[in-house]
Amino acid sequence: MIMRCWDARDTHRPTFKELYTEIFKYLQRYKKNDYENTSTNTTTATPLNYQTHPRAIYTS
């Protein structure tokens, strides 16, 4: 979605309605997943649920 927004050709960029629809879908999925996780698990999910390589150098 971000790459489409950055497209130099304005005809290939999404409209506000398309952006709204996509963001709404993501939000609904997020809420659904969050509800399912909290209703079945008593533990709190950590936002860092991925592994990092001990010898890797991470920058931002």
mmCIF file as Biopython writes it, N, C-alpha, C and O atoms, coordinates in Angstrom:
data_model
#
loop_
_atom_site.group_PDB
_atom_site.id
_atom_site.type_symbol
_atom_site.label_atom_id
_atom_site.label_alt_id
_atom_site.label_comp_id
_atom_site.label_asym_id
_atom_site.label_entity_id
_atom_site.label_seq_id
_atom_site.pdbx_PDB_ins_code
_atom_site.Cartn_x
_atom_site.Cartn_y
_atom_site.Cartn_z
_atom_site.occupancy
_atom_site.B_iso_or_equiv
_atom_site.auth_seq_id
_atom_site.auth_asym_id
_atom_site.pdbx_PDB_model_num
ATOM 1   N N  . MET A ? 1  ? 0.830   -1.181  0.000   1.0 0.0 1  A 1 
ATOM 2   C CA . MET A ? 1  ? 0.000   0.000   0.000   1.0 0.0 1  A 1 
ATOM 3   C C  . MET A ? 1  ? 0.880   1.253   0.000   1.0 0.0 1  A 1 
ATOM 4   O O  . MET A ? 1  ? 0.597   2.210   -0.721  1.0 0.0 1  A 1 
ATOM 5   N N  . ILE A ? 2  ? 1.928   1.248   0.793   1.0 0.0 2  A 1 
ATOM 6   C CA . ILE A ? 2  ? 2.808   2.420   0.851   1.0 0.0 2  A 1 
ATOM 7   C C  . ILE A ? 2  ? 3.465   2.673   -0.501  1.0 0.0 2  A 1 
ATOM 8   O O  . ILE A ? 2  ? 3.580   3.816   -0.943  1.0 0.0 2  A 1 
ATOM 9   N N  . MET A ? 3  ? 3.893   1.601   -1.147  1.0 0.0 3  A 1 
ATOM 10  C CA . MET A ? 3  ? 4.533   1.760   -2.448  1.0 0.0 3  A 1 
ATOM 11  C C  . MET A ? 3  ? 3.555   2.364   -3.457  1.0 0.0 3  A 1 
ATOM 12  O O  . MET A ? 3  ? 3.951   3.180   -4.291  1.0 0.0 3  A 1 
ATOM 13  N N  . ARG A ? 4  ? 2.298   1.973   -3.387  1.0 0.0 4  A 1 
ATOM 14  C CA . ARG A ? 4  ? 1.296   2.559   -4.280  1.0 0.0 4  A 1 
ATOM 15  C C  . ARG A ? 4  ? 1.119   4.041   -3.983  1.0 0.0 4  A 1 
ATOM 16  O O  . ARG A ? 4  ? 0.950   4.838   -4.906  1.0 0.0 4  A 1 
ATOM 17  N N  . CYS A ? 5  ? 1.156   4.418   -2.722  1.0 0.0 5  A 1 
ATOM 18  C CA . CYS A ? 5  ? 1.008   5.839   -2.357  1.0 0.0 5  A 1 
ATOM 19  C C  . CYS A ? 5  ? 2.179   6.675   -2.858  1.0 0.0 5  A 1 
ATOM 20  O O  . CYS A ? 5  ? 2.018   7.856   -3.166  1.0 0.0 5  A 1 
ATOM 21  N N  . TRP A ? 6  ? 3.342   6.068   -2.939  1.0 0.0 6  A 1 
ATOM 22  C CA . TRP A ? 6  ? 4.548   6.779   -3.372  1.0 0.0 6  A 1 
ATOM 23  C C  . TRP A ? 6  ? 4.720   6.817   -4.884  1.0 0.0 6  A 1 
ATOM 24  O O  . TRP A ? 6  ? 5.650   7.454   -5.379  1.0 0.0 6  A 1 
ATOM 25  N N  . ASP A ? 7  ? 3.858   6.160   -5.615  1.0 0.0 7  A 1 
ATOM 26  C CA . ASP A ? 7  ? 4.016   6.079   -7.069  1.0 0.0 7  A 1 
ATOM 27  C C  . ASP A ? 7  ? 4.031   7.481   -7.673  1.0 0.0 7  A 1 
ATOM 28  O O  . ASP A ? 7  ? 3.202   8.324   -7.331  1.0 0.0 7  A 1 
ATOM 29  N N  . ALA A ? 8  ? 4.975   7.718   -8.566  1.0 0.0 8  A 1 
ATOM 30  C CA . ALA A ? 8  ? 5.109   9.037   -9.198  1.0 0.0 8  A 1 
ATOM 31  C C  . ALA A ? 8  ? 3.918   9.355   -10.101 1.0 0.0 8  A 1 
ATOM 32  O O  . ALA A ? 8  ? 3.587   10.522  -10.310 1.0 0.0 8  A 1 
ATOM 33  N N  . ARG A ? 9  ? 3.283   8.325   -10.627 1.0 0.0 9  A 1 
ATOM 34  C CA . ARG A ? 9  ? 2.116   8.528   -11.491 1.0 0.0 9  A 1 
ATOM 35  C C  . ARG A ? 9  ? 0.867   8.622   -10.622 1.0 0.0 9  A 1 
ATOM 36  O O  . ARG A ? 9  ? 0.488   7.656   -9.960  1.0 0.0 9  A 1 
ATOM 37  N N  . ASP A ? 10 ? 0.244   9.764   -10.627 1.0 0.0 10 A 1 
ATOM 38  C CA . ASP A ? 10 ? -0.912  9.957   -9.751  1.0 0.0 10 A 1 
ATOM 39  C C  . ASP A ? 10 ? -2.072  9.025   -10.083 1.0 0.0 10 A 1 
ATOM 40  O O  . ASP A ? 10 ? -2.903  8.744   -9.219  1.0 0.0 10 A 1 
ATOM 41  N N  . THR A ? 11 ? -2.138  8.551   -11.302 1.0 0.0 11 A 1 
ATOM 42  C CA . THR A ? 11 ? -3.221  7.631   -11.670 1.0 0.0 11 A 1 
ATOM 43  C C  . THR A ? 11 ? -3.038  6.252   -11.039 1.0 0.0 11 A 1 
ATOM 44  O O  . THR A ? 11 ? -3.994  5.481   -10.954 1.0 0.0 11 A 1 
ATOM 45  N N  . HIS A ? 12 ? -1.831  5.936   -10.600 1.0 0.0 12 A 1 
ATOM 46  C CA . HIS A ? 12 ? -1.566  4.645   -9.958  1.0 0.0 12 A 1 
ATOM 47  C C  . HIS A ? 12 ? -1.644  4.718   -8.431  1.0 0.0 12 A 1 
ATOM 48  O O  . HIS A ? 12 ? -1.589  3.691   -7.754  1.0 0.0 12 A 1 
ATOM 49  N N  . ARG A ? 13 ? -1.771  5.921   -7.898  1.0 0.0 13 A 1 
ATOM 50  C CA . ARG A ? 13 ? -1.911  6.070   -6.448  1.0 0.0 13 A 1 
ATOM 51  C C  . ARG A ? 13 ? -3.337  5.767   -6.032  1.0 0.0 13 A 1 
ATOM 52  O O  . ARG A ? 13 ? -4.271  6.060   -6.779  1.0 0.0 13 A 1 
ATOM 53  N N  . PRO A ? 14 ? -3.527  5.180   -4.842  1.0 0.0 14 A 1 
ATOM 54  C CA . PRO A ? 14 ? -4.892  4.870   -4.399  1.0 0.0 14 A 1 
ATOM 55  C C  . PRO A ? 14 ? -5.661  6.131   -4.037  1.0 0.0 14 A 1 
ATOM 56  O O  . PRO A ? 14 ? -5.084  7.143   -3.639  1.0 0.0 14 A 1 
ATOM 57  N N  . THR A ? 15 ? -6.955  6.047   -4.183  1.0 0.0 15 A 1 
ATOM 58  C CA . THR A ? 15 ? -7.817  7.152   -3.780  1.0 0.0 15 A 1 
ATOM 59  C C  . THR A ? 15 ? -7.992  7.100   -2.264  1.0 0.0 15 A 1 
ATOM 60  O O  . THR A ? 15 ? -7.619  6.118   -1.622  1.0 0.0 15 A 1 
ATOM 61  N N  . PHE A ? 16 ? -8.557  8.158   -1.700  1.0 0.0 16 A 1 
ATOM 62  C CA . PHE A ? 16 ? -8.807  8.180   -0.267  1.0 0.0 16 A 1 
ATOM 63  C C  . PHE A ? 16 ? -9.773  7.055   0.119   1.0 0.0 16 A 1 
ATOM 64  O O  . PHE A ? 16 ? -9.619  6.421   1.163   1.0 0.0 16 A 1 
ATOM 65  N N  . LYS A ? 17 ? -10.756 6.822   -0.728  1.0 0.0 17 A 1 
ATOM 66  C CA . LYS A ? 17 ? -11.727 5.758   -0.446  1.0 0.0 17 A 1 
ATOM 67  C C  . LYS A ? 17 ? -11.037 4.392   -0.411  1.0 0.0 17 A 1 
ATOM 68  O O  . LYS A ? 17 ? -11.335 3.577   0.462   1.0 0.0 17 A 1 
ATOM 69  N N  . GLU A ? 18 ? -10.123 4.131   -1.343  1.0 0.0 18 A 1 
ATOM 70  C CA . GLU A ? 18 ? -9.382  2.864   -1.352  1.0 0.0 18 A 1 
ATOM 71  C C  . GLU A ? 18 ? -8.526  2.731   -0.090  1.0 0.0 18 A 1 
ATOM 72  O O  . GLU A ? 18 ? -8.480  1.667   0.528   1.0 0.0 18 A 1 
ATOM 73  N N  . LEU A ? 19 ? -7.847  3.825   0.288   1.0 0.0 19 A 1 
ATOM 74  C CA . LEU A ? 19 ? -7.040  3.808   1.505   1.0 0.0 19 A 1 
ATOM 75  C C  . LEU A ? 19 ? -7.897  3.524   2.729   1.0 0.0 19 A 1 
ATOM 76  O O  . LEU A ? 19 ? -7.540  2.700   3.572   1.0 0.0 19 A 1 
ATOM 77  N N  . TYR A ? 20 ? -9.021  4.207   2.820   1.0 0.0 20 A 1 
ATOM 78  C CA . TYR A ? 20 ? -9.927  4.028   3.947   1.0 0.0 20 A 1 
ATOM 79  C C  . TYR A ? 20 ? -10.397 2.575   4.029   1.0 0.0 20 A 1 
ATOM 80  O O  . TYR A ? 20 ? -10.400 1.980   5.106   1.0 0.0 20 A 1 
ATOM 81  N N  . THR A ? 21 ? -10.789 2.013   2.900   1.0 0.0 21 A 1 
ATOM 82  C CA . THR A ? 21 ? -11.271 0.631   2.870   1.0 0.0 21 A 1 
ATOM 83  C C  . THR A ? 21 ? -10.194 -0.340  3.324   1.0 0.0 21 A 1 
ATOM 84  O O  . THR A ? 21 ? -10.465 -1.234  4.126   1.0 0.0 21 A 1 
ATOM 85  N N  . GLU A ? 22 ? -8.976  -0.177  2.820   1.0 0.0 22 A 1 
ATOM 86  C CA . GLU A ? 22 ? -7.884  -1.074  3.201   1.0 0.0 22 A 1 
ATOM 87  C C  . GLU A ? 22 ? -7.530  -0.934  4.676   1.0 0.0 22 A 1 
ATOM 88  O O  . GLU A ? 22 ? -7.341  -1.936  5.366   1.0 0.0 22 A 1 
ATOM 89  N N  . ILE A ? 23 ? -7.439  0.285   5.158   1.0 0.0 23 A 1 
ATOM 90  C CA . ILE A ? 23 ? -7.103  0.505   6.566   1.0 0.0 23 A 1 
ATOM 91  C C  . ILE A ? 23 ? -8.200  -0.052  7.465   1.0 0.0 23 A 1 
ATOM 92  O O  . ILE A ? 23 ? -7.913  -0.629  8.515   1.0 0.0 23 A 1 
ATOM 93  N N  . PHE A ? 24 ? -9.455  0.117   7.059   1.0 0.0 24 A 1 
ATOM 94  C CA . PHE A ? 24 ? -10.572 -0.420  7.827   1.0 0.0 24 A 1 
ATOM 95  C C  . PHE A ? 24 ? -10.482 -1.945  7.900   1.0 0.0 24 A 1 
ATOM 96  O O  . PHE A ? 24 ? -10.724 -2.527  8.957   1.0 0.0 24 A 1 
ATOM 97  N N  . LYS A ? 25 ? -10.134 -2.597  6.782   1.0 0.0 25 A 1 
ATOM 98  C CA . LYS A ? 25 ? -9.976  -4.059  6.772   1.0 0.0 25 A 1 
ATOM 99  C C  . LYS A ? 25 ? -8.873  -4.497  7.733   1.0 0.0 25 A 1 
ATOM 100 O O  . LYS A ? 25 ? -9.052  -5.440  8.503   1.0 0.0 25 A 1 
ATOM 101 N N  . TYR A ? 26 ? -7.735  -3.810  7.684   1.0 0.0 26 A 1 
ATOM 102 C CA . TYR A ? 26 ? -6.625  -4.143  8.593   1.0 0.0 26 A 1 
ATOM 103 C C  . TYR A ? 26 ? -7.044  -3.967  10.048  1.0 0.0 26 A 1 
ATOM 104 O O  . TYR A ? 26 ? -6.727  -4.800  10.898  1.0 0.0 26 A 1 
ATOM 105 N N  . LEU A ? 27 ? -7.747  -2.894  10.326  1.0 0.0 27 A 1 
ATOM 106 C CA . LEU A ? 27 ? -8.189  -2.628  11.689  1.0 0.0 27 A 1 
ATOM 107 C C  . LEU A ? 27 ? -9.149  -3.718  12.166  1.0 0.0 27 A 1 
ATOM 108 O O  . LEU A ? 27 ? -9.034  -4.188  13.297  1.0 0.0 27 A 1 
ATOM 109 N N  . GLN A ? 28 ? -10.079 -4.117  11.328  1.0 0.0 28 A 1 
ATOM 110 C CA . GLN A ? 28 ? -11.024 -5.168  11.695  1.0 0.0 28 A 1 
ATOM 111 C C  . GLN A ? 28 ? -10.288 -6.481  11.980  1.0 0.0 28 A 1 
ATOM 112 O O  . GLN A ? 28 ? -10.590 -7.163  12.960  1.0 0.0 28 A 1 
ATOM 113 N N  . ARG A ? 29 ? -9.322  -6.835  11.124  1.0 0.0 29 A 1 
ATOM 114 C CA . ARG A ? 29 ? -8.544  -8.063  11.355  1.0 0.0 29 A 1 
ATOM 115 C C  . ARG A ? 29 ? -7.746  -7.967  12.634  1.0 0.0 29 A 1 
ATOM 116 O O  . ARG A ? 29 ? -7.653  -8.938  13.385  1.0 0.0 29 A 1 
ATOM 117 N N  . TYR A ? 30 ? -7.165  -6.800  12.893  1.0 0.0 30 A 1 
ATOM 118 C CA . TYR A ? 30 ? -6.373  -6.603  14.109  1.0 0.0 30 A 1 
ATOM 119 C C  . TYR A ? 30 ? -7.250  -6.771  15.340  1.0 0.0 30 A 1 
ATOM 120 O O  . TYR A ? 30 ? -6.876  -7.463  16.287  1.0 0.0 30 A 1 
ATOM 121 N N  . LYS A ? 31 ? -8.415  -6.138  15.325  1.0 0.0 31 A 1 
ATOM 122 C CA . LYS A ? 31 ? -9.322  -6.246  16.463  1.0 0.0 31 A 1 
ATOM 123 C C  . LYS A ? 31 ? -9.780  -7.684  16.662  1.0 0.0 31 A 1 
ATOM 124 O O  . LYS A ? 31 ? -9.866  -8.161  17.793  1.0 0.0 31 A 1 
ATOM 125 N N  . LYS A ? 32 ? -10.074 -8.372  15.569  1.0 0.0 32 A 1 
ATOM 126 C CA . LYS A ? 32 ? -10.525 -9.764  15.653  1.0 0.0 32 A 1 
ATOM 127 C C  . LYS A ? 32 ? -9.421  -10.640 16.240  1.0 0.0 32 A 1 
ATOM 128 O O  . LYS A ? 32 ? -9.678  -11.446 17.134  1.0 0.0 32 A 1 
ATOM 129 N N  . ASN A ? 33 ? -8.206  -10.487 15.747  1.0 0.0 33 A 1 
ATOM 130 C CA . ASN A ? 33 ? -7.075  -11.272 16.258  1.0 0.0 33 A 1 
ATOM 131 C C  . ASN A ? 33 ? -6.793  -10.938 17.711  1.0 0.0 33 A 1 
ATOM 132 O O  . ASN A ? 33 ? -6.507  -11.830 18.509  1.0 0.0 33 A 1 
ATOM 133 N N  . ASP A ? 34 ? -6.871  -9.672  18.059  1.0 0.0 34 A 1 
ATOM 134 C CA . ASP A ? 34 ? -6.622  -9.255  19.437  1.0 0.0 34 A 1 
ATOM 135 C C  . ASP A ? 34 ? -7.675  -9.849  20.360  1.0 0.0 34 A 1 
ATOM 136 O O  . ASP A ? 34 ? -7.355  -10.313 21.455  1.0 0.0 34 A 1 
ATOM 137 N N  . TYR A ? 35 ? -8.934  -9.837  19.921  1.0 0.0 35 A 1 
ATOM 138 C CA . TYR A ? 35 ? -10.025 -10.396 20.725  1.0 0.0 35 A 1 
ATOM 139 C C  . TYR A ? 35 ? -9.829  -11.897 20.901  1.0 0.0 35 A 1 
ATOM 140 O O  . TYR A ? 35 ? -9.997  -12.416 22.005  1.0 0.0 35 A 1 
ATOM 141 N N  . GLU A ? 36 ? -9.475  -12.603 19.823  1.0 0.0 36 A 1 
ATOM 142 C CA . GLU A ? 36 ? -9.276  -14.052 19.904  1.0 0.0 36 A 1 
ATOM 143 C C  . GLU A ? 36 ? -8.106  -14.387 20.812  1.0 0.0 36 A 1 
ATOM 144 O O  . GLU A ? 36 ? -8.173  -15.349 21.577  1.0 0.0 36 A 1 
ATOM 145 N N  . ASN A ? 37 ? -7.043  -13.613 20.740  1.0 0.0 37 A 1 
ATOM 146 C CA . ASN A ? 37 ? -5.869  -13.882 21.578  1.0 0.0 37 A 1 
ATOM 147 C C  . ASN A ? 37 ? -6.165  -13.629 23.049  1.0 0.0 37 A 1 
ATOM 148 O O  . ASN A ? 37 ? -5.743  -14.406 23.905  1.0 0.0 37 A 1 
ATOM 149 N N  . THR A ? 38 ? -6.874  -12.569 23.351  1.0 0.0 38 A 1 
ATOM 150 C CA . THR A ? 38 ? -7.143  -12.260 24.748  1.0 0.0 38 A 1 
ATOM 151 C C  . THR A ? 38 ? -8.220  -13.160 25.333  1.0 0.0 38 A 1 
ATOM 152 O O  . THR A ? 38 ? -8.228  -13.402 26.540  1.0 0.0 38 A 1 
ATOM 153 N N  . SER A ? 39 ? -9.124  -13.659 24.509  1.0 0.0 39 A 1 
ATOM 154 C CA . SER A ? 39 ? -10.183 -14.514 25.043  1.0 0.0 39 A 1 
ATOM 155 C C  . SER A ? 39 ? -9.706  -15.940 25.268  1.0 0.0 39 A 1 
ATOM 156 O O  . SER A ? 39 ? -10.284 -16.650 26.091  1.0 0.0 39 A 1 
ATOM 157 N N  . THR A ? 40 ? -8.656  -16.386 24.553  1.0 0.0 40 A 1 
ATOM 158 C CA . THR A ? 40 ? -8.183  -17.763 24.707  1.0 0.0 40 A 1 
ATOM 159 C C  . THR A ? 40 ? -6.917  -17.858 25.546  1.0 0.0 40 A 1 
ATOM 160 O O  . THR A ? 40 ? -6.635  -18.911 26.118  1.0 0.0 40 A 1 
ATOM 161 N N  . ASN A ? 41 ? -6.157  -16.785 25.628  1.0 0.0 41 A 1 
ATOM 162 C CA . ASN A ? 41 ? -4.900  -16.802 26.374  1.0 0.0 41 A 1 
ATOM 163 C C  . ASN A ? 41 ? -5.001  -15.905 27.596  1.0 0.0 41 A 1 
ATOM 164 O O  . ASN A ? 41 ? -5.647  -14.857 27.571  1.0 0.0 41 A 1 
ATOM 165 N N  . THR A ? 42 ? -4.354  -16.336 28.652  1.0 0.0 42 A 1 
ATOM 166 C CA . THR A ? 42 ? -4.311  -15.477 29.830  1.0 0.0 42 A 1 
ATOM 167 C C  . THR A ? 42 ? -3.002  -14.707 29.881  1.0 0.0 42 A 1 
ATOM 168 O O  . THR A ? 42 ? -2.855  -13.801 30.702  1.0 0.0 42 A 1 
ATOM 169 N N  . THR A ? 43 ? -2.053  -15.045 29.026  1.0 0.0 43 A 1 
ATOM 170 C CA . THR A ? 43 ? -0.778  -14.333 28.995  1.0 0.0 43 A 1 
ATOM 171 C C  . THR A ? 43 ? -0.874  -13.154 28.042  1.0 0.0 43 A 1 
ATOM 172 O O  . THR A ? 43 ? -1.672  -13.156 27.105  1.0 0.0 43 A 1 
ATOM 173 N N  . THR A ? 44 ? -0.063  -12.167 28.291  1.0 0.0 44 A 1 
ATOM 174 C CA . THR A ? 44 ? -0.031  -10.987 27.435  1.0 0.0 44 A 1 
ATOM 175 C C  . THR A ? 44 ? 0.937   -11.235 26.293  1.0 0.0 44 A 1 
ATOM 176 O O  . THR A ? 44 ? 2.060   -11.690 26.507  1.0 0.0 44 A 1 
ATOM 177 N N  . ALA A ? 45 ? 0.496   -10.934 25.077  1.0 0.0 45 A 1 
ATOM 178 C CA . ALA A ? 45 ? 1.358   -11.107 23.908  1.0 0.0 45 A 1 
ATOM 179 C C  . ALA A ? 45 ? 2.397   -9.997  23.885  1.0 0.0 45 A 1 
ATOM 180 O O  . ALA A ? 45 ? 2.086   -8.838  24.158  1.0 0.0 45 A 1 
ATOM 181 N N  . THR A ? 46 ? 3.608   -10.349 23.565  1.0 0.0 46 A 1 
ATOM 182 C CA . THR A ? 46 ? 4.679   -9.363  23.461  1.0 0.0 46 A 1 
ATOM 183 C C  . THR A ? 46 ? 4.721   -8.815  22.046  1.0 0.0 46 A 1 
ATOM 184 O O  . THR A ? 46 ? 4.528   -9.578  21.100  1.0 0.0 46 A 1 
ATOM 185 N N  . PRO A ? 47 ? 4.965   -7.526  21.862  1.0 0.0 47 A 1 
ATOM 186 C CA . PRO A ? 47 ? 5.010   -6.987  20.515  1.0 0.0 47 A 1 
ATOM 187 C C  . PRO A ? 47 ? 6.227   -7.460  19.730  1.0 0.0 47 A 1 
ATOM 188 O O  . PRO A ? 47 ? 6.235   -7.373  18.502  1.0 0.0 47 A 1 
ATOM 189 N N  . LEU A ? 48 ? 7.240   -7.953  20.405  1.0 0.0 48 A 1 
ATOM 190 C CA . LEU A ? 48 ? 8.434   -8.450  19.721  1.0 0.0 48 A 1 
ATOM 191 C C  . LEU A ? 48 ? 8.350   -9.968  19.611  1.0 0.0 48 A 1 
ATOM 192 O O  . LEU A ? 48 ? 9.095   -10.684 20.281  1.0 0.0 48 A 1 
ATOM 193 N N  . ASN A ? 49 ? 7.454   -10.453 18.775  1.0 0.0 49 A 1 
ATOM 194 C CA . ASN A ? 49 ? 7.265   -11.881 18.648  1.0 0.0 49 A 1 
ATOM 195 C C  . ASN A ? 49 ? 8.082   -12.458 17.489  1.0 0.0 49 A 1 
ATOM 196 O O  . ASN A ? 49 ? 7.636   -13.381 16.807  1.0 0.0 49 A 1 
ATOM 197 N N  . TYR A ? 50 ? 9.257   -11.919 17.277  1.0 0.0 50 A 1 
ATOM 198 C CA . TYR A ? 50 ? 10.142  -12.418 16.248  1.0 0.0 50 A 1 
ATOM 199 C C  . TYR A ? 50 ? 11.533  -12.593 16.845  1.0 0.0 50 A 1 
ATOM 200 O O  . TYR A ? 50 ? 11.862  -11.997 17.871  1.0 0.0 50 A 1 
ATOM 201 N N  . GLN A ? 51 ? 12.339  -13.413 16.192  1.0 0.0 51 A 1 
ATOM 202 C CA . GLN A ? 51 ? 13.697  -13.643 16.679  1.0 0.0 51 A 1 
ATOM 203 C C  . GLN A ? 51 ? 14.667  -12.722 15.951  1.0 0.0 51 A 1 
ATOM 204 O O  . GLN A ? 51 ? 14.512  -12.440 14.763  1.0 0.0 51 A 1 
ATOM 205 N N  . THR A ? 52 ? 15.655  -12.268 16.681  1.0 0.0 52 A 1 
ATOM 206 C CA . THR A ? 52 ? 16.718  -11.469 16.074  1.0 0.0 52 A 1 
ATOM 207 C C  . THR A ? 52 ? 17.991  -12.293 16.063  1.0 0.0 52 A 1 
ATOM 208 O O  . THR A ? 52 ? 18.179  -13.181 16.894  1.0 0.0 52 A 1 
ATOM 209 N N  . HIS A ? 53 ? 18.843  -11.997 15.135  1.0 0.0 53 A 1 
ATOM 210 C CA . HIS A ? 53 ? 20.117  -12.705 15.033  1.0 0.0 53 A 1 
ATOM 211 C C  . HIS A ? 53 ? 21.111  -12.027 15.959  1.0 0.0 53 A 1 
ATOM 212 O O  . HIS A ? 53 ? 21.255  -10.805 15.911  1.0 0.0 53 A 1 
ATOM 213 N N  . PRO A ? 54 ? 21.811  -12.799 16.815  1.0 0.0 54 A 1 
ATOM 214 C CA . PRO A ? 54 ? 22.698  -12.188 17.789  1.0 0.0 54 A 1 
ATOM 215 C C  . PRO A ? 54 ? 23.876  -11.423 17.183  1.0 0.0 54 A 1 
ATOM 216 O O  . PRO A ? 54 ? 24.428  -10.535 17.833  1.0 0.0 54 A 1 
ATOM 217 N N  . ARG A ? 55 ? 24.268  -11.753 15.951  1.0 0.0 55 A 1 
ATOM 218 C CA . ARG A ? 55 ? 25.407  -11.066 15.330  1.0 0.0 55 A 1 
ATOM 219 C C  . ARG A ? 55 ? 24.976  -9.999  14.337  1.0 0.0 55 A 1 
ATOM 220 O O  . ARG A ? 55 ? 25.823  -9.388  13.685  1.0 0.0 55 A 1 
ATOM 221 N N  . ALA A ? 56 ? 23.686  -9.766  14.210  1.0 0.0 56 A 1 
ATOM 222 C CA . ALA A ? 56 ? 23.181  -8.771  13.263  1.0 0.0 56 A 1 
ATOM 223 C C  . ALA A ? 56 ? 23.260  -7.377  13.865  1.0 0.0 56 A 1 
ATOM 224 O O  . ALA A ? 56 ? 23.184  -7.207  15.082  1.0 0.0 56 A 1 
ATOM 225 N N  . ILE A ? 57 ? 23.410  -6.394  13.010  1.0 0.0 57 A 1 
ATOM 226 C CA . ILE A ? 57 ? 23.429  -5.003  13.430  1.0 0.0 57 A 1 
ATOM 227 C C  . ILE A ? 57 ? 22.147  -4.366  12.900  1.0 0.0 57 A 1 
ATOM 228 O O  . ILE A ? 57 ? 21.927  -4.310  11.690  1.0 0.0 57 A 1 
ATOM 229 N N  . TYR A ? 58 ? 21.306  -3.889  13.812  1.0 0.0 58 A 1 
ATOM 230 C CA . TYR A ? 58 ? 20.031  -3.299  13.427  1.0 0.0 58 A 1 
ATOM 231 C C  . TYR A ? 58 ? 20.105  -1.787  13.580  1.0 0.0 58 A 1 
ATOM 232 O O  . TYR A ? 58 ? 20.519  -1.268  14.617  1.0 0.0 58 A 1 
ATOM 233 N N  . THR A ? 59 ? 19.695  -1.094  12.528  1.0 0.0 59 A 1 
ATOM 234 C CA . THR A ? 59 ? 19.668  0.373   12.576  1.0 0.0 59 A 1 
ATOM 235 C C  . THR A ? 59 ? 18.309  0.851   12.094  1.0 0.0 59 A 1 
ATOM 236 O O  . THR A ? 59 ? 17.563  0.104   11.461  1.0 0.0 59 A 1 
ATOM 237 N N  . SER A ? 60 ? 18.005  2.068   12.393  1.0 0.0 60 A 1 
ATOM 238 C CA . SER A ? 60 ? 16.755  2.636   11.905  1.0 0.0 60 A 1 
ATOM 239 C C  . SER A ? 60 ? 17.014  3.960   11.250  1.0 0.0 60 A 1 
ATOM 240 O O  . SER A ? 60 ? 16.082  4.604   10.770  1.0 0.0 60 A 1 
#
